[in-house]
Amino acid sequence: MKAVAINGSPRKGGNTEILLKRVLETLNSAGWDTELIRVGGKNIHGCLACYKCFENKDMKCARKDDIFNECMERLLHADAMILGSPTYFTDVSAELKALIDRSGLVSLANDRAFFRKIGAAVVAVRRGGGTHVFDTINHMFLMSGMIVPGSIYWNLGIGLDKGDVLNDEEGLRNMQDLGETIAWLGNKISA
């Protein structure tokens, strides 16, 4: 089984990355192949609503001037995707929003390519607004017919400065539980 985590934070080594790595470590321990991709701070544009993806049906976006198609290819080959974002004015980062909008549309244009894949949201938050970020990510999963696993609480880690989430014991425990739940669910689906 393969899991791909997408980090929407431009802060290398920051709280979002720490949380995503905790989920991936748990999946690695369960024998999964994992990959972490950072889109935050990278060249990725929003959807142009050109609908060429519906015409071409090649699992790609017609726009070729950024990292999107490389990310999309990896998501298509994954059994599970974990999308992570910091909380920016109670929503996802601009880079992650671009990935969500474009990947969701390309998936729909190609016979619901994400249908029945596992999708999980992970959020780094200083204080408030994190559940809206969680919802933004999960909306694409649910509209794509994906399976969204639960955990012991919202998939949030509390922290402002780099590494602060390491002090959030409940958040870290939740990330481990999320990894265990994804692994369990993946095994059930593949059986």
Residue pairs with C-beta under 8 A, 6 or more apart in sequence:
1 31
1 32
1 33
1 79
1 80
1 183
1 186
1 187
1 190
2 32
2 33
2 34
2 35
2 77
2 78
2 79
2 80
3 23
3 24
3 27
3 32
3 33
3 34
3 35
3 78
3 79
3 80
3 81
3 82
3 118
3 182
3 186
4 34
4 35
4 36
4 37
4 74
4 75
4 77
4 78
4 80
4 81
4 82
5 20
5 21
5 23
5 24
5 34
5 35
5 36
5 37
5 81
5 82
5 83
5 84
5 122
6 37
6 38
6 39
6 71
6 75
6 81
6 82
6 83
6 84
6 96
6 99
7 16
7 17
7 20
7 36
7 37
7 38
7 39
7 40
7 84
8 16
8 39
8 40
8 83
8 84
8 85
8 86
8 92
8 93
8 95
8 96
8 99
9 15
9 16
9 17
9 38
9 40
9 41
9 84
9 85
9 86
9 93
9 124
10 40
10 41
10 93
10 95
11 17
11 40
11 41
11 86
11 162
12 38
12 41
13 162
14 86
14 124
14 162
15 86
15 124
15 157
15 159
15 162
15 163
15 164
15 165
16 40
16 84
16 85
16 86
16 122
16 123
16 124
17 36
17 38
17 84
18 157
18 163
18 165
18 166
19 84
19 122
19 123
19 124
19 155
19 157
19 165
19 171
19 172
19 175
20 36
20 82
20 84
20 122
21 36
22 172
22 175
22 176
22 179
23 82
23 120
23 122
23 175
23 176
23 178
23 179
23 182
24 34
24 36
24 82
24 179
25 179
26 175
26 176
26 178
26 179
26 180
26 183
27 34
27 80
27 179
27 182
27 183
28 34
29 179
30 179
30 180
30 183
31 183
32 80
32 183
32 186
35 74
35 78
37 71
37 74
39 67
39 71
39 95
39 96
39 98
39 99
40 85
40 86
40 93
40 95
40 96
41 95
42 66
42 67
42 95
43 65
43 66
43 67
44 66
44 67
44 68
44 71
44 95
44 98
44 99
45 63
45 65
45 66
45 68
45 98
46 94
46 97
46 98
46 101
46 102
47 61
47 98
47 101
47 102
47 105
48 63
50 62
50 63
51 109
52 61
52 62
53 60
53 61
53 62
53 105
53 106
53 109
53 110
54 109
56 62
57 109
57 110
58 110
59 72
59 73
59 76
59 106
59 110
59 113
60 69
60 72
60 106
61 68
61 69
61 72
61 102
61 106
63 102
68 98
68 99
68 102
68 103
71 99
71 103
72 102
72 103
72 106
75 81
75 103
75 114
76 113
78 117
79 117
79 118
79 186
79 189
79 190
80 117
80 118
80 119
80 120
80 182
80 186
81 114
81 117
81 118
81 119
81 120
82 119
82 120
82 121
82 122
82 178
82 182
83 96
83 99
83 100
83 119
83 120
83 121
83 122
83 137
84 96
84 121
84 122
84 123
84 124
85 92
85 93
85 96
85 122
85 123
85 124
85 133
85 137
86 93
86 123
86 124
86 125
87 123
87 124
87 125
87 126
87 129
87 130
87 132
87 133
88 94
89 129
90 128
90 129
90 132
90 133
91 97
91 129
91 132
91 133
91 136
92 100
92 133
92 136
92 137
96 137
97 136
100 136
100 137
100 140
101 140
103 114
103 140
104 114
104 140
104 143
104 144
106 113
107 113
107 114
107 115
107 144
108 143
108 144
112 144
112 145
114 141
114 144
114 145
114 146
115 144
115 145
115 146
116 145
116 146
116 147
116 189
117 144
117 146
117 147
118 146
118 147
118 148
118 149
118 182
118 185
118 186
118 189
119 137
119 138
119 140
119 141
119 144
119 146
119 147
119 148
120 148
120 149
120 155
120 178
120 182
121 133
121 134
121 137
121 138
121 141
121 148
121 155
122 155
122 157
122 175
122 178
123 130
123 133
123 134
123 137
123 154
123 155
123 156
123 157
124 130
124 156
124 157
124 159
124 165
125 133
125 156
125 157
125 158
126 158
126 159
126 160
127 158
130 154
130 156
131 154
131 156
134 154
134 155
134 156
138 148
141 148
142 148
147 185
147 189
149 178
149 181
149 182
149 185
150 181
151 174
151 177
151 178
151 181
152 173
152 174
152 177
153 170
153 174
154 174
155 174
155 175
155 178
156 171
156 174
157 165
157 168
157 171
157 172
157 174
157 175
158 164
158 165
158 168
158 171
159 165
159 166
159 167
159 168
165 171
165 172
166 172
